[in-house]
Amino acid sequence: MHACRVKRLPVVDHGRIVGILSRADLVKALLCRLECTSTVEASDREIENHVRAEIAKQGWVPRFNVAVAVRSGIIELSGIIPDEKERTALRVIAENTPGGRGVRDDLVCVEPLSGAVVDQPTGVNPIP
């Protein structure tokens, strides 16, 4: 909306306008979501169970290749994945987990055809 300088959009239900959505409405909703998720307290076990459940919902994840552990709120992802898109998607799952404080990415990306290992990021990235 910002890039196209659109300030408001109509909300339509079955071809009938039922409301108006403004950029301010979106900012308020995002701020509320940020405030709600930043105050969530969860045990390491609860966080780990949530991440595993979210991964299990996804049909594209080779679950036997990805391990999840949580220590002091830091979500650790490890294992072998076939491409960088899966790394990004797994990180998004972890970063959107309530109670998580950061993500440690120890995933190794191995290109399936050549067997080449793609560089992996190191360190812990805090969740904003």
TAZIHU-V74940 format. One record per residue. N is the residue number from 0. RES is the residue in three letters. SS is DSSP state (hx for helix, st for strand, lp for the rest). PHI is phi in whole degrees, -180 to 180 (NA if undefined). Layout:
N:RES:SS:PHI  N:RES:SS:PHI
//
This chain:
0:MET:lp:NA  1:HIS:lp:-65  2:ALA:lp:-61  3:CYS:lp:-96  4:ARG:lp:57  5:VAL:lp:-98  6:LYS:lp:-96  7:ARG:st:-143  8:LEU:st:-130  9:PRO:st:-75  10:VAL:st:-101  11:VAL:st:-117  12:ASP:st:-127  13:HIS:lp:55  14:GLY:lp:81  15:ARG:st:-114  16:ILE:st:-71  17:VAL:st:-117  18:GLY:st:177  19:ILE:st:-129  20:LEU:st:-112  21:SER:st:-107  22:ARG:hx:-61  23:ALA:hx:-63  24:ASP:hx:-61  25:LEU:hx:-66  26:VAL:hx:-63  27:LYS:hx:-62  28:ALA:hx:-65  29:LEU:hx:-66  30:LEU:hx:-64  31:CYS:hx:-62  32:ARG:hx:-63  33:LEU:hx:-63  34:GLU:hx:-65  35:CYS:hx:-68  36:THR:hx:-79  37:SER:hx:-76  38:THR:lp:-99  39:VAL:lp:-74  40:GLU:lp:-104  41:ALA:lp:-145  42:SER:lp:-76  43:ASP:hx:-57  44:ARG:hx:-64  45:GLU:hx:-65  46:ILE:hx:-63  47:GLU:hx:-60  48:ASN:hx:-62  49:HIS:hx:-65  50:VAL:hx:-62  51:ARG:hx:-60  52:ALA:hx:-65  53:GLU:hx:-66  54:ILE:hx:-64  55:ALA:hx:-63  56:LYS:hx:-70  57:GLN:lp:-89  58:GLY:lp:-77  59:TRP:lp:-89  60:VAL:lp:-86  61:PRO:lp:-76  62:ARG:hx:-57  63:PHE:hx:-74  64:ASN:hx:-99  65:VAL:st:-119  66:ALA:st:-110  67:VAL:st:-126  68:ALA:st:-139  69:VAL:st:-131  70:ARG:st:-134  71:SER:lp:55  72:GLY:lp:83  73:ILE:st:-88  74:ILE:st:-88  75:GLU:st:-106  76:LEU:st:-108  77:SER:st:-142  78:GLY:st:131  79:ILE:st:-115  80:ILE:st:-126  81:PRO:lp:-86  82:ASP:lp:-156  83:GLU:hx:-68  84:LYS:hx:-63  85:GLU:hx:-67  86:ARG:hx:-58  87:THR:hx:-61  88:ALA:hx:-65  89:LEU:hx:-66  90:ARG:hx:-65  91:VAL:hx:-63  92:ILE:hx:-58  93:ALA:hx:-65  94:GLU:hx:-66  95:ASN:lp:-94  96:THR:lp:-86  97:PRO:lp:-60  98:GLY:lp:93  99:GLY:lp:-69  100:ARG:lp:-105  101:GLY:st:-176  102:VAL:st:-129  103:ARG:st:-105  104:ASP:st:-99  105:ASP:st:-111  106:LEU:st:-73  107:VAL:st:-112  108:CYS:st:-96  109:VAL:st:-114  110:GLU:lp:-66  111:PRO:lp:-63  112:LEU:lp:-78  113:SER:lp:-96  114:GLY:lp:79  115:ALA:lp:-72  116:VAL:st:-89  117:VAL:st:-88  118:ASP:lp:-52  119:GLN:lp:-114  120:PRO:lp:-71  121:THR:lp:-127  122:GLY:lp:92  123:VAL:st:-107  124:ASN:st:-103  125:PRO:st:-67  126:ILE:lp:-90  127:PRO:lp:-66
//
